């Protein structure tokens, strides 16, 4: 299933092979360009663990803790 999903999204590397010679390139341009863009943006946005800074922590003091956990 993961291989099929990567193929559908076009996230498989391009390859040029002839005999024993194999040259691999970047991701191909086949598949769903929209899905590929969304997955790439998600990966870039989720590189770091989300942090709560002092100003944000002060704003979050009042609301219900359950609502905070849902929003976070």
Predicted model as a PDB file, atoms N, CA, C, CB and O in Angstrom, pLDDT in the B-factor column:
MODEL        1                                                                  
ATOM      1  N   UNK A   1       0.806  -1.206   0.000  1.00 61.00           N  
ATOM      2  CA  UNK A   1       0.000   0.000   0.000  1.00 61.00           C  
ATOM      3  C   UNK A   1       0.850   1.272   0.000  1.00 61.00           C  
ATOM      4  CB  UNK A   1      -0.917  -0.003   1.195  1.00 61.00           C  
ATOM      5  O   UNK A   1       0.549   2.180  -0.776  1.00 61.00           O  
ATOM      6  N   UNK A   2       1.915   1.393   0.843  1.00 77.00           N  
ATOM      7  CA  UNK A   2       2.717   2.615   0.806  1.00 77.00           C  
ATOM      8  C   UNK A   2       3.344   2.864  -0.565  1.00 77.00           C  
ATOM      9  CB  UNK A   2       3.803   2.548   1.857  1.00 77.00           C  
ATOM     10  O   UNK A   2       3.432   4.012  -1.003  1.00 77.00           O  
ATOM     11  N   UNK A   3       3.780   1.810  -1.244  1.00 78.00           N  
ATOM     12  CA  UNK A   3       4.378   1.987  -2.569  1.00 78.00           C  
ATOM     13  C   UNK A   3       3.345   2.505  -3.561  1.00 78.00           C  
ATOM     14  CB  UNK A   3       4.979   0.665  -3.072  1.00 78.00           C  
ATOM     15  O   UNK A   3       3.665   3.332  -4.415  1.00 78.00           O  
ATOM     16  N   UNK A   4       2.109   2.026  -3.456  1.00 81.00           N  
ATOM     17  CA  UNK A   4       1.049   2.499  -4.346  1.00 81.00           C  
ATOM     18  C   UNK A   4       0.732   3.966  -4.074  1.00 81.00           C  
ATOM     19  CB  UNK A   4      -0.218   1.641  -4.180  1.00 81.00           C  
ATOM     20  O   UNK A   4       0.495   4.731  -5.009  1.00 81.00           O  
ATOM     21  N   UNK A   5       0.726   4.363  -2.802  1.00 77.00           N  
ATOM     22  CA  UNK A   5       0.443   5.749  -2.442  1.00 77.00           C  
ATOM     23  C   UNK A   5       1.550   6.665  -2.945  1.00 77.00           C  
ATOM     24  CB  UNK A   5       0.282   5.892  -0.921  1.00 77.00           C  
ATOM     25  O   UNK A   5       1.276   7.745  -3.468  1.00 77.00           O  
ATOM     26  N   UNK A   6       2.807   6.236  -2.788  1.00 77.00           N  
ATOM     27  CA  UNK A   6       3.919   7.040  -3.298  1.00 77.00           C  
ATOM     28  C   UNK A   6       3.833   7.165  -4.815  1.00 77.00           C  
ATOM     29  CB  UNK A   6       5.271   6.420  -2.891  1.00 77.00           C  
ATOM     30  O   UNK A   6       4.128   8.225  -5.368  1.00 77.00           O  
ATOM     31  N   UNK A   7       3.435   6.102  -5.482  1.00 77.00           N  
ATOM     32  CA  UNK A   7       3.289   6.151  -6.926  1.00 77.00           C  
ATOM     33  C   UNK A   7       2.169   7.077  -7.351  1.00 77.00           C  
ATOM     34  CB  UNK A   7       3.044   4.771  -7.469  1.00 77.00           C  
ATOM     35  O   UNK A   7       2.312   7.819  -8.323  1.00 77.00           O  
ATOM     36  N   UNK A   8       1.048   7.045  -6.631  1.00 79.00           N  
ATOM     37  CA  UNK A   8      -0.090   7.912  -6.953  1.00 79.00           C  
ATOM     38  C   UNK A   8       0.279   9.379  -6.758  1.00 79.00           C  
ATOM     39  CB  UNK A   8      -1.309   7.551  -6.085  1.00 79.00           C  
ATOM     40  O   UNK A   8      -0.116  10.238  -7.546  1.00 79.00           O  
ATOM     41  N   UNK A   9       1.038   9.656  -5.700  1.00 78.00           N  
ATOM     42  CA  UNK A   9       1.419  11.037  -5.418  1.00 78.00           C  
ATOM     43  C   UNK A   9       2.588  11.499  -6.286  1.00 78.00           C  
ATOM     44  CB  UNK A   9       1.778  11.187  -3.949  1.00 78.00           C  
ATOM     45  O   UNK A   9       2.859  12.698  -6.362  1.00 78.00           O  
ATOM     46  N   UNK A  10       3.273  10.582  -6.931  1.00 78.00           N  
ATOM     47  CA  UNK A  10       4.425  10.950  -7.750  1.00 78.00           C  
ATOM     48  C   UNK A  10       5.663  11.191  -6.912  1.00 78.00           C  
ATOM     49  CB  UNK A  10       4.116  12.183  -8.565  1.00 78.00           C  
ATOM     50  O   UNK A  10       6.530  11.969  -7.309  1.00 78.00           O  
ATOM     51  N   UNK A  11       5.766  10.547  -5.769  1.00 79.00           N  
ATOM     52  CA  UNK A  11       6.908  10.747  -4.873  1.00 79.00           C  
ATOM     53  C   UNK A  11       7.994   9.696  -5.053  1.00 79.00           C  
ATOM     54  CB  UNK A  11       6.441  10.742  -3.442  1.00 79.00           C  
ATOM     55  O   UNK A  11       8.884   9.581  -4.211  1.00 79.00           O  
ATOM     56  N   UNK A  12       7.937   8.937  -6.122  1.00 79.00           N  
ATOM     57  CA  UNK A  12       8.972   7.946  -6.390  1.00 79.00           C  
ATOM     58  C   UNK A  12      10.092   8.605  -7.193  1.00 79.00           C  
ATOM     59  CB  UNK A  12       8.387   6.719  -7.154  1.00 79.00           C  
ATOM     60  O   UNK A  12       9.813   9.456  -8.038  1.00 79.00           O  
ATOM     61  N   UNK A  13      11.344   8.238  -6.954  1.00 80.00           N  
ATOM     62  CA  UNK A  13      12.444   8.873  -7.677  1.00 80.00           C  
ATOM     63  C   UNK A  13      12.472   8.453  -9.142  1.00 80.00           C  
ATOM     64  CB  UNK A  13      13.773   8.532  -7.016  1.00 80.00           C  
ATOM     65  O   UNK A  13      12.102   7.333  -9.494  1.00 80.00           O  
ATOM     66  N   UNK A  14      12.915   9.367  -9.976  1.00 82.00           N  
ATOM     67  CA  UNK A  14      13.067   9.015 -11.393  1.00 82.00           C  
ATOM     68  C   UNK A  14      14.314   8.148 -11.538  1.00 82.00           C  
ATOM     69  CB  UNK A  14      13.164  10.301 -12.299  1.00 82.00           C  
ATOM     70  O   UNK A  14      15.230   8.221 -10.719  1.00 82.00           O  
ATOM     71  N   UNK A  15      14.340   7.329 -12.589  1.00 82.00           N  
ATOM     72  CA  UNK A  15      15.467   6.420 -12.774  1.00 82.00           C  
ATOM     73  C   UNK A  15      15.718   6.223 -14.254  1.00 82.00           C  
ATOM     74  CB  UNK A  15      15.209   5.066 -12.081  1.00 82.00           C  
ATOM     75  O   UNK A  15      14.786   6.085 -15.045  1.00 82.00           O  
ATOM     76  N   UNK A  16      16.989   6.211 -14.615  1.00 86.00           N  
ATOM     77  CA  UNK A  16      17.403   5.888 -15.983  1.00 86.00           C  
ATOM     78  C   UNK A  16      18.361   4.711 -15.870  1.00 86.00           C  
ATOM     79  CB  UNK A  16      18.080   7.131 -16.718  1.00 86.00           C  
ATOM     80  O   UNK A  16      19.432   4.828 -15.275  1.00 86.00           O  
ATOM     81  N   UNK A  17      17.975   3.590 -16.439  1.00 88.00           N  
ATOM     82  CA  UNK A  17      18.829   2.419 -16.317  1.00 88.00           C  
ATOM     83  C   UNK A  17      19.021   1.765 -17.679  1.00 88.00           C  
ATOM     84  CB  UNK A  17      18.234   1.415 -15.317  1.00 88.00           C  
ATOM     85  O   UNK A  17      18.116   1.727 -18.512  1.00 88.00           O  
ATOM     86  N   UNK A  18      20.220   1.259 -17.870  1.00 89.00           N  
ATOM     87  CA  UNK A  18      20.572   0.565 -19.091  1.00 89.00           C  
ATOM     88  C   UNK A  18      21.608  -0.491 -18.722  1.00 89.00           C  
ATOM     89  CB  UNK A  18      21.112   1.555 -20.187  1.00 89.00           C  
ATOM     90  O   UNK A  18      22.749  -0.161 -18.399  1.00 89.00           O  
ATOM     91  N   UNK A  19      21.214  -1.743 -18.770  1.00 86.00           N  
ATOM     92  CA  UNK A  19      22.130  -2.809 -18.377  1.00 86.00           C  
ATOM     93  C   UNK A  19      22.433  -2.730 -16.900  1.00 86.00           C  
ATOM     94  CB  UNK A  19      23.422  -2.737 -19.182  1.00 86.00           C  
ATOM     95  O   UNK A  19      21.519  -2.756 -16.075  1.00 86.00           O  
ATOM     96  N   UNK A  20      23.702  -2.635 -16.555  1.00 88.00           N  
ATOM     97  CA  UNK A  20      24.090  -2.543 -15.150  1.00 88.00           C  
ATOM     98  C   UNK A  20      24.153  -1.101 -14.663  1.00 88.00           C  
ATOM     99  CB  UNK A  20      25.431  -3.212 -14.937  1.00 88.00           C  
ATOM    100  O   UNK A  20      24.291  -0.862 -13.463  1.00 88.00           O  
ATOM    101  N   UNK A  21      24.056  -0.154 -15.558  1.00 90.00           N  
ATOM    102  CA  UNK A  21      24.132   1.260 -15.189  1.00 90.00           C  
ATOM    103  C   UNK A  21      22.773   1.758 -14.701  1.00 90.00           C  
ATOM    104  CB  UNK A  21      24.615   2.108 -16.386  1.00 90.00           C  
ATOM    105  O   UNK A  21      21.768   1.614 -15.396  1.00 90.00           O  
ATOM    106  N   UNK A  22      22.749   2.338 -13.512  1.00 88.00           N  
ATOM    107  CA  UNK A  22      21.518   2.878 -12.935  1.00 88.00           C  
ATOM    108  C   UNK A  22      21.791   4.295 -12.457  1.00 88.00           C  
ATOM    109  CB  UNK A  22      20.997   1.985 -11.762  1.00 88.00           C  
ATOM    110  O   UNK A  22      22.702   4.525 -11.662  1.00 88.00           O  
ATOM    111  N   UNK A  23      21.004   5.239 -12.944  1.00 89.00           N  
ATOM    112  CA  UNK A  23      21.126   6.630 -12.504  1.00 89.00           C  
ATOM    113  C   UNK A  23      19.779   7.070 -11.955  1.00 89.00           C  
ATOM    114  CB  UNK A  23      21.593   7.568 -13.674  1.00 89.00           C  
ATOM    115  O   UNK A  23      18.762   7.012 -12.647  1.00 89.00           O  
ATOM    116  N   UNK A  24      19.785   7.509 -10.704  1.00 85.00           N  
ATOM    117  CA  UNK A  24      18.545   7.950 -10.057  1.00 85.00           C  
ATOM    118  C   UNK A  24      18.545   9.466  -9.946  1.00 85.00           C  
ATOM    119  CB  UNK A  24      18.383   7.301  -8.654  1.00 85.00           C  
ATOM    120  O   UNK A  24      19.573  10.094  -9.693  1.00 85.00           O  
ATOM    121  N   UNK A  25      17.368  10.032 -10.140  1.00 84.00           N  
ATOM    122  CA  UNK A  25      17.225  11.478 -10.047  1.00 84.00           C  
ATOM    123  C   UNK A  25      16.255  11.868  -8.945  1.00 84.00           C  
ATOM    124  CB  UNK A  25      16.760  12.050 -11.374  1.00 84.00           C  
ATOM    125  O   UNK A  25      15.989  11.088  -8.031  1.00 84.00           O  
ATOM    126  N   UNK A  26      15.734  13.075  -9.039  1.00 82.00           N  
ATOM    127  CA  UNK A  26      14.776  13.583  -8.063  1.00 82.00           C  
ATOM    128  C   UNK A  26      13.414  12.942  -8.251  1.00 82.00           C  
ATOM    129  CB  UNK A  26      14.659  15.097  -8.168  1.00 82.00           C  
ATOM    130  O   UNK A  26      13.264  12.008  -9.038  1.00 82.00           O  
ATOM    131  N   UNK A  27      12.421  13.442  -7.530  1.00 79.00           N  
ATOM    132  CA  UNK A  27      11.087  12.870  -7.656  1.00 79.00           C  
ATOM    133  C   UNK A  27      10.543  13.171  -9.045  1.00 79.00           C  
ATOM    134  CB  UNK A  27      10.138  13.421  -6.561  1.00 79.00           C  
ATOM    135  O   UNK A  27      10.809  14.228  -9.617  1.00 79.00           O  
ATOM    136  N   UNK A  28       9.787  12.236  -9.571  1.00 73.00           N  
ATOM    137  CA  UNK A  28       9.258  12.379 -10.912  1.00 73.00           C  
ATOM    138  C   UNK A  28       8.101  13.359 -10.973  1.00 73.00           C  
ATOM    139  CB  UNK A  28       8.821  11.044 -11.436  1.00 73.00           C  
ATOM    140  O   UNK A  28       7.618  13.821  -9.938  1.00 73.00           O  
ATOM    141  N   UNK A  29       7.662  13.673 -12.159  1.00 75.00           N  
ATOM    142  CA  UNK A  29       6.557  14.612 -12.345  1.00 75.00           C  
ATOM    143  C   UNK A  29       5.262  13.880 -12.661  1.00 75.00           C  
ATOM    144  CB  UNK A  29       6.881  15.604 -13.460  1.00 75.00           C  
ATOM    145  O   UNK A  29       4.308  14.485 -13.150  1.00 75.00           O  
ATOM    146  N   UNK A  30       5.223  12.595 -12.389  1.00 78.00           N  
ATOM    147  CA  UNK A  30       4.001  11.840 -12.622  1.00 78.00           C  
ATOM    148  C   UNK A  30       3.153  11.876 -11.367  1.00 78.00           C  
ATOM    149  CB  UNK A  30       4.313  10.383 -13.036  1.00 78.00           C  
ATOM    150  O   UNK A  30       3.642  12.250 -10.301  1.00 78.00           O  
ATOM    151  N   UNK A  31       1.912  11.498 -11.472  1.00 79.00           N  
ATOM    152  CA  UNK A  31       1.038  11.448 -10.307  1.00 79.00           C  
ATOM    153  C   UNK A  31       0.326  12.760 -10.061  1.00 79.00           C  
ATOM    154  CB  UNK A  31       1.825  11.068  -9.090  1.00 79.00           C  
ATOM    155  O   UNK A  31       0.334  13.658 -10.903  1.00 79.00           O  
ATOM    156  N   UNK A  32      -0.280  12.857  -8.916  1.00 81.00           N  
ATOM    157  CA  UNK A  32      -1.093  14.011  -8.550  1.00 81.00           C  
ATOM    158  C   UNK A  32      -0.208  15.167  -8.082  1.00 81.00           C  
ATOM    159  CB  UNK A  32      -2.101  13.632  -7.452  1.00 81.00           C  
ATOM    160  O   UNK A  32       0.389  15.091  -7.008  1.00 81.00           O  
ATOM    161  N   UNK A  33      -0.118  16.217  -8.862  1.00 82.00           N  
ATOM    162  CA  UNK A  33       0.715  17.360  -8.480  1.00 82.00           C  
ATOM    163  C   UNK A  33       0.139  18.065  -7.259  1.00 82.00           C  
ATOM    164  CB  UNK A  33       0.844  18.349  -9.650  1.00 82.00           C  
ATOM    165  O   UNK A  33       0.892  18.568  -6.426  1.00 82.00           O  
ATOM    166  N   UNK A  34      -1.183  18.108  -7.143  1.00 87.00           N  
ATOM    167  CA  UNK A  34      -1.817  18.754  -5.995  1.00 87.00           C  
ATOM    168  C   UNK A  34      -1.459  18.012  -4.703  1.00 87.00           C  
ATOM    169  CB  UNK A  34      -3.354  18.807  -6.180  1.00 87.00           C  
ATOM    170  O   UNK A  34      -1.079  18.638  -3.713  1.00 87.00           O  
ATOM    171  N   UNK A  35      -1.577  16.689  -4.711  1.00 85.00           N  
ATOM    172  CA  UNK A  35      -1.247  15.892  -3.530  1.00 85.00           C  
ATOM    173  C   UNK A  35       0.240  16.002  -3.202  1.00 85.00           C  
ATOM    174  CB  UNK A  35      -1.635  14.421  -3.749  1.00 85.00           C  
ATOM    175  O   UNK A  35       0.611  16.080  -2.030  1.00 85.00           O  
ATOM    176  N   UNK A  36       1.086  16.010  -4.217  1.00 83.00           N  
ATOM    177  CA  UNK A  36       2.531  16.130  -4.008  1.00 83.00           C  
ATOM    178  C   UNK A  36       2.864  17.465  -3.341  1.00 83.00           C  
ATOM    179  CB  UNK A  36       3.288  15.996  -5.350  1.00 83.00           C  
ATOM    180  O   UNK A  36       3.711  17.513  -2.449  1.00 83.00           O  
ATOM    181  N   UNK A  37       2.208  18.548  -3.763  1.00 87.00           N  
ATOM    182  CA  UNK A  37       2.444  19.860  -3.178  1.00 87.00           C  
ATOM    183  C   UNK A  37       1.997  19.895  -1.720  1.00 87.00           C  
ATOM    184  CB  UNK A  37       1.716  20.939  -3.981  1.00 87.00           C  
ATOM    185  O   UNK A  37       2.697  20.449  -0.871  1.00 87.00           O  
ATOM    186  N   UNK A  38       0.835  19.307  -1.422  1.00 87.00           N  
ATOM    187  CA  UNK A  38       0.317  19.290  -0.052  1.00 87.00           C  
ATOM    188  C   UNK A  38       1.240  18.491   0.870  1.00 87.00           C  
ATOM    189  CB  UNK A  38      -1.105  18.696  -0.022  1.00 87.00           C  
ATOM    190  O   UNK A  38       1.543  18.933   1.978  1.00 87.00           O  
ATOM    191  N   UNK A  39       1.683  17.325   0.418  1.00 83.00           N  
ATOM    192  CA  UNK A  39       2.572  16.492   1.238  1.00 83.00           C  
ATOM    193  C   UNK A  39       3.895  17.205   1.482  1.00 83.00           C  
ATOM    194  CB  UNK A  39       2.821  15.129   0.560  1.00 83.00           C  
ATOM    195  O   UNK A  39       4.436  17.148   2.587  1.00 83.00           O  
ATOM    196  N   UNK A  40       4.419  17.873   0.465  1.00 83.00           N  
ATOM    197  CA  UNK A  40       5.684  18.599   0.607  1.00 83.00           C  
ATOM    198  C   UNK A  40       5.530  19.756   1.585  1.00 83.00           C  
ATOM    199  CB  UNK A  40       6.169  19.120  -0.759  1.00 83.00           C  
ATOM    200  O   UNK A  40       6.394  19.953   2.440  1.00 83.00           O  
ATOM    201  N   UNK A  41       4.454  20.523   1.481  1.00 89.00           N  
ATOM    202  CA  UNK A  41       4.229  21.634   2.407  1.00 89.00           C  
ATOM    203  C   UNK A  41       4.064  21.125   3.834  1.00 89.00           C  
ATOM    204  CB  UNK A  41       2.992  22.442   1.988  1.00 89.00           C  
ATOM    205  O   UNK A  41       4.577  21.733   4.773  1.00 89.00           O  
ATOM    206  N   UNK A  42       3.355  20.019   4.003  1.00 86.00           N  
ATOM    207  CA  UNK A  42       3.170  19.437   5.331  1.00 86.00           C  
ATOM    208  C   UNK A  42       4.519  19.047   5.935  1.00 86.00           C  
ATOM    209  CB  UNK A  42       2.239  18.208   5.259  1.00 86.00           C  
ATOM    210  O   UNK A  42       4.775  19.302   7.111  1.00 86.00           O  
ATOM    211  N   UNK A  43       5.376  18.430   5.126  1.00 84.00           N  
ATOM    212  CA  UNK A  43       6.686  18.003   5.624  1.00 84.00           C  
ATOM    213  C   UNK A  43       7.532  19.204   6.034  1.00 84.00           C  
ATOM    214  CB  UNK A  43       7.424  17.178   4.558  1.00 84.00           C  
ATOM    215  O   UNK A  43       8.207  19.156   7.062  1.00 84.00           O  
ATOM    216  N   UNK A  44       7.507  20.282   5.248  1.00 87.00           N  
ATOM    217  CA  UNK A  44       8.277  21.477   5.590  1.00 87.00           C  
ATOM    218  C   UNK A  44       7.718  22.141   6.839  1.00 87.00           C  
ATOM    219  CB  UNK A  44       8.278  22.469   4.422  1.00 87.00           C  
ATOM    220  O   UNK A  44       8.485  22.630   7.669  1.00 87.00           O  
ATOM    221  N   UNK A  45       6.399  22.169   6.989  1.00 84.00           N  
ATOM    222  CA  UNK A  45       5.786  22.838   8.137  1.00 84.00           C  
ATOM    223  C   UNK A  45       5.981  22.042   9.420  1.00 84.00           C  
ATOM    224  CB  UNK A  45       4.301  23.058   7.888  1.00 84.00           C  
ATOM    225  O   UNK A  45       5.966  22.624  10.504  1.00 84.00           O  
ATOM    226  N   UNK A  46       6.163  20.741   9.329  1.00 82.00           N  
ATOM    227  CA  UNK A  46       6.230  19.900  10.513  1.00 82.00           C  
ATOM    228  C   UNK A  46       7.656  19.466  10.833  1.00 82.00           C  
ATOM    229  CB  UNK A  46       5.354  18.687  10.331  1.00 82.00           C  
ATOM    230  O   UNK A  46       7.868  18.443  11.483  1.00 82.00           O  
ATOM    231  N   UNK A  47       8.632  20.246  10.373  1.00 84.00           N  
ATOM    232  CA  UNK A  47      10.028  19.900  10.634  1.00 84.00           C  
ATOM    233  C   UNK A  47      10.385  20.011  12.107  1.00 84.00           C  
ATOM    234  CB  UNK A  47      10.943  20.788   9.825  1.00 84.00           C  
ATOM    235  O   UNK A  47      11.165  19.207  12.618  1.00 84.00           O  
ATOM    236  N   UNK A  48       9.822  20.999  12.795  1.00 81.00           N  
ATOM    237  CA  UNK A  48      10.180  21.256  14.180  1.00 81.00           C  
ATOM    238  C   UNK A  48       8.974  21.029  15.081  1.00 81.00           C  
ATOM    239  CB  UNK A  48      10.716  22.686  14.346  1.00 81.00           C  
ATOM    240  O   UNK A  48       7.830  21.181  14.653  1.00 81.00           O  
ATOM    241  N   UNK A  49       9.239  20.663  16.331  1.00 77.00           N  
ATOM    242  CA  UNK A  49       8.179  20.467  17.308  1.00 77.00           C  
ATOM    243  C   UNK A  49       7.566  21.827  17.633  1.00 77.00           C  
ATOM    244  CB  UNK A  49       8.719  19.769  18.598  1.00 77.00           C  
ATOM    245  O   UNK A  49       8.304  22.784  17.870  1.00 77.00           O  
ATOM    246  N   UNK A  50       6.239  21.939  17.648  1.00 74.00           N  
ATOM    247  CA  UNK A  50       5.622  23.235  17.932  1.00 74.00           C  
ATOM    248  C   UNK A  50       5.909  23.682  19.364  1.00 74.00           C  
ATOM    249  CB  UNK A  50       4.108  23.168  17.697  1.00 74.00           C  
ATOM    250  O   UNK A  50       5.833  22.886  20.299  1.00 74.00           O  
ATOM    251  N   UNK A  51       6.238  24.954  19.521  1.00 77.00           N  
ATOM    252  CA  UNK A  51       6.565  25.493  20.834  1.00 77.00           C  
ATOM    253  C   UNK A  51       5.572  26.589  21.210  1.00 77.00           C  
ATOM    254  CB  UNK A  51       8.008  26.037  20.856  1.00 77.00           C  
ATOM    255  O   UNK A  51       5.028  27.275  20.344  1.00 77.00           O  
ATOM    256  N   UNK A  52       5.348  26.742  22.501  1.00 76.00           N  
ATOM    257  CA  UNK A  52       4.483  27.801  23.011  1.00 76.00           C  
ATOM    258  C   UNK A  52       5.382  28.826  23.694  1.00 76.00           C  
ATOM    259  CB  UNK A  52       3.390  27.236  24.004  1.00 76.00           C  
ATOM    260  O   UNK A  52       6.006  28.534  24.714  1.00 76.00           O  
ATOM    261  N   UNK A  53       5.445  30.029  23.126  1.00 82.00           N  
ATOM    262  CA  UNK A  53       6.293  31.076  23.673  1.00 82.00           C  
ATOM    263  C   UNK A  53       5.565  31.815  24.782  1.00 82.00           C  
ATOM    264  CB  UNK A  53       6.727  32.050  22.574  1.00 82.00           C  
ATOM    265  O   UNK A  53       4.370  31.602  24.989  1.00 82.00           O  
ATOM    266  N   UNK A  54       6.272  32.685  25.499  1.00 86.00           N  
ATOM    267  CA  UNK A  54       5.728  33.360  26.681  1.00 86.00           C  
ATOM    268  C   UNK A  54       4.465  34.156  26.357  1.00 86.00           C  
ATOM    269  CB  UNK A  54       6.778  34.287  27.282  1.00 86.00           C  
ATOM    270  O   UNK A  54       3.487  34.074  27.100  1.00 86.00           O  
ATOM    271  N   UNK A  55       4.463  34.919  25.272  1.00 83.00           N  
ATOM    272  CA  UNK A  55       3.293  35.735  24.928  1.00 83.00           C  
ATOM    273  C   UNK A  55       2.085  34.844  24.632  1.00 83.00           C  
ATOM    274  CB  UNK A  55       3.601  36.639  23.712  1.00 83.00           C  
ATOM    275  O   UNK A  55       0.965  35.164  25.029  1.00 83.00           O  
ATOM    276  N   UNK A  56       2.311  33.744  23.946  1.00 77.00           N  
ATOM    277  CA  UNK A  56       1.213  32.831  23.631  1.00 77.00           C  
ATOM    278  C   UNK A  56       0.719  32.136  24.903  1.00 77.00           C  
ATOM    279  CB  UNK A  56       1.661  31.784  22.583  1.00 77.00           C  
ATOM    280  O   UNK A  56      -0.483  31.931  25.073  1.00 77.00           O  
ATOM    281  N   UNK A  57       1.634  31.778  25.784  1.00 77.00           N  
ATOM    282  CA  UNK A  57       1.254  31.123  27.036  1.00 77.00           C  
ATOM    283  C   UNK A  57       0.386  32.052  27.885  1.00 77.00           C  
ATOM    284  CB  UNK A  57       2.509  30.692  27.824  1.00 77.00           C  
ATOM    285  O   UNK A  57      -0.551  31.596  28.540  1.00 77.00           O  
ATOM    286  N   UNK A  58       0.693  33.354  27.878  1.00 80.00           N  
ATOM    287  CA  UNK A  58      -0.089  34.321  28.642  1.00 80.00           C  
ATOM    288  C   UNK A  58      -1.507  34.437  28.081  1.00 80.00           C  
ATOM    289  CB  UNK A  58       0.600  35.694  28.633  1.00 80.00           C  
ATOM    290  O   UNK A  58      -2.468  34.539  28.844  1.00 80.00           O  
ATOM    291  N   UNK A  59      -1.639  34.422  26.756  1.00 76.00           N  
ATOM    292  CA  UNK A  59      -2.972  34.497  26.134  1.00 76.00           C  
ATOM    293  C   UNK A  59      -3.790  33.255  26.423  1.00 76.00           C  
ATOM    294  CB  UNK A  59      -2.849  34.688  24.624  1.00 76.00           C  
ATOM    295  O   UNK A  59      -5.019  33.322  26.435  1.00 76.00           O  
ATOM    296  N   UNK A  60      -3.145  32.129  26.656  1.00 74.00           N  
ATOM    297  CA  UNK A  60      -3.846  30.863  26.844  1.00 74.00           C  
ATOM    298  C   UNK A  60      -4.212  30.582  28.298  1.00 74.00           C  
ATOM    299  CB  UNK A  60      -3.003  29.742  26.320  1.00 74.00           C  
ATOM    300  O   UNK A  60      -4.719  29.500  28.592  1.00 74.00           O  
ATOM    301  N   UNK A  61      -3.979  31.499  29.201  1.00 78.00           N  
ATOM    302  CA  UNK A  61      -4.252  31.255  30.611  1.00 78.00           C  
ATOM    303  C   UNK A  61      -5.732  31.096  30.927  1.00 78.00           C  
ATOM    304  CB  UNK A  61      -3.692  32.369  31.428  1.00 78.00           C  
ATOM    305  O   UNK A  61      -6.078  30.270  31.771  1.00 78.00           O  
ATOM    306  N   UNK A  62      -6.614  31.843  30.292  1.00 74.00           N  
ATOM    307  CA  UNK A  62      -8.015  31.861  30.664  1.00 74.00           C  
ATOM    308  C   UNK A  62      -8.874  30.715  30.158  1.00 74.00           C  
ATOM    309  CB  UNK A  62      -8.589  33.090  30.205  1.00 74.00           C  
ATOM    310  O   UNK A  62      -9.652  30.169  30.939  1.00 74.00           O  
ATOM    311  N   UNK A  63      -8.776  30.320  28.893  1.00 69.00           N  
ATOM    312  CA  UNK A  63      -9.733  29.354  28.327  1.00 69.00           C  
ATOM    313  C   UNK A  63      -9.682  27.970  28.977  1.00 69.00           C  
ATOM    314  CB  UNK A  63      -9.482  29.207  26.854  1.00 69.00           C  
ATOM    315  O   UNK A  63      -8.746  27.622  29.697  1.00 69.00           O  
ATOM    316  N   UNK A  64     -10.710  27.219  28.695  1.00 79.00           N  
ATOM    317  CA  UNK A  64     -10.858  25.851  29.193  1.00 79.00           C  
ATOM    318  C   UNK A  64      -9.703  24.973  28.697  1.00 79.00           C  
ATOM    319  CB  UNK A  64     -12.216  25.256  28.748  1.00 79.00           C  
ATOM    320  O   UNK A  64      -9.383  25.014  27.509  1.00 79.00           O  
ATOM    321  N   UNK A  65      -9.073  24.186  29.566  1.00 77.00           N  
ATOM    322  CA  UNK A  65      -7.952  23.325  29.140  1.00 77.00           C  
ATOM    323  C   UNK A  65      -8.334  22.335  28.038  1.00 77.00           C  
ATOM    324  CB  UNK A  65      -7.417  22.555  30.333  1.00 77.00           C  
ATOM    325  O   UNK A  65      -7.512  22.025  27.175  1.00 77.00           O  
ATOM    326  N   UNK A  66      -9.570  21.839  28.059  1.00 83.00           N  
ATOM    327  CA  UNK A  66     -10.004  20.910  27.013  1.00 83.00           C  
ATOM    328  C   UNK A  66     -10.041  21.621  25.656  1.00 83.00           C  
ATOM    329  CB  UNK A  66     -11.398  20.319  27.353  1.00 83.00           C  
ATOM    330  O   UNK A  66      -9.625  21.053  24.646  1.00 83.00           O  
ATOM    331  N   UNK A  67     -10.534  22.849  25.632  1.00 78.00           N  
ATOM    332  CA  UNK A  67     -10.577  23.626  24.391  1.00 78.00           C  
ATOM    333  C   UNK A  67      -9.167  23.912  23.891  1.00 78.00           C  
ATOM    334  CB  UNK A  67     -11.344  24.944  24.601  1.00 78.00           C  
ATOM    335  O   UNK A  67      -8.913  23.893  22.687  1.00 78.00           O  
ATOM    336  N   UNK A  68      -8.246  24.180  24.825  1.00 75.00           N  
ATOM    337  CA  UNK A  68      -6.852  24.416  24.439  1.00 75.00           C  
ATOM    338  C   UNK A  68      -6.245  23.195  23.784  1.00 75.00           C  
ATOM    339  CB  UNK A  68      -6.024  24.815  25.650  1.00 75.00           C  
ATOM    340  O   UNK A  68      -5.549  23.317  22.776  1.00 75.00           O  
ATOM    341  N   UNK A  69      -6.496  22.016  24.339  1.00 76.00           N  
ATOM    342  CA  UNK A  69      -5.897  20.804  23.781  1.00 76.00           C  
ATOM    343  C   UNK A  69      -6.468  20.510  22.402  1.00 76.00           C  
ATOM    344  CB  UNK A  69      -6.128  19.607  24.715  1.00 76.00           C  
ATOM    345  O   UNK A  69      -5.750  20.017  21.532  1.00 76.00           O  
ATOM    346  N   UNK A  70      -7.743  20.804  22.188  1.00 77.00           N  
ATOM    347  CA  UNK A  70      -8.347  20.596  20.862  1.00 77.00           C  
ATOM    348  C   UNK A  70      -7.734  21.568  19.865  1.00 77.00           C  
ATOM    349  CB  UNK A  70      -9.893  20.777  20.915  1.00 77.00           C  
ATOM    350  O   UNK A  70      -7.400  21.177  18.746  1.00 77.00           O  
ATOM    351  N   UNK A  71      -7.582  22.832  20.256  1.00 72.00           N  
ATOM    352  CA  UNK A  71      -7.040  23.852  19.359  1.00 72.00           C  
ATOM    353  C   UNK A  71      -5.581  23.607  19.040  1.00 72.00           C  
ATOM    354  CB  UNK A  71      -7.204  25.225  19.966  1.00 72.00           C  
ATOM    355  O   UNK A  71      -5.128  23.883  17.929  1.00 72.00           O  
ATOM    356  N   UNK A  72      -4.835  23.083  20.022  1.00 69.00           N  
ATOM    357  CA  UNK A  72      -3.409  22.852  19.817  1.00 69.00           C  
ATOM    358  C   UNK A  72      -3.193  21.681  18.915  1.00 69.00           C  
ATOM    359  CB  UNK A  72      -2.697  22.629  21.132  1.00 69.00           C  
ATOM    360  O   UNK A  72      -2.050  21.329  18.623  1.00 69.00           O  
TER     361      UNK A  72                                                      
ENDMDL                                                                          
END                                                                             
